[in-house]
Amino acid sequence: MEIRQIHVDRLETMPEEEINGRSRSMHGAIHRARQDKQNTQDIEIELCYFQRELEVRNHRRRAHQEWIRQFRR
């Protein structure tokens, strides 16, 4: 299965729901490719970019929540 690569700038502006959906699709594509004994490296690399973007967003969200909590004191 071929995964269309997303430019980092596009990934940064992509809605989180779309990132989650594409991540799930890539997990499925990796699973199917492994069953067919195909190379999964390109898909795995692309998935890493999506996972990293989700990590950054989660970290940013937690930091913002902490800032709000501190600000309200």
Stockholm file with secondary structure:
# STOCKHOLM 1.0

chainA/1-73         MEIRQIHVDRLETMPEEEINGRSRSMHGAIHRARQDKQNTQDIEIELCYFQRELEVRNHRRRAHQEWIRQFRR
#=GR chainA/1-73 SS CCCCCCCHHHHHHSCHHHHHHHHHHHHHHHHHHHHTTCCCHHHHHHHHHHHHHHHHHHHHHHHHHHHHHHHTC
#=GC SS_cons        CCCCCCCHHHHHHSCHHHHHHHHHHHHHHHHHHHHTTCCCHHHHHHHHHHHHHHHHHHHHHHHHHHHHHHHTC
//
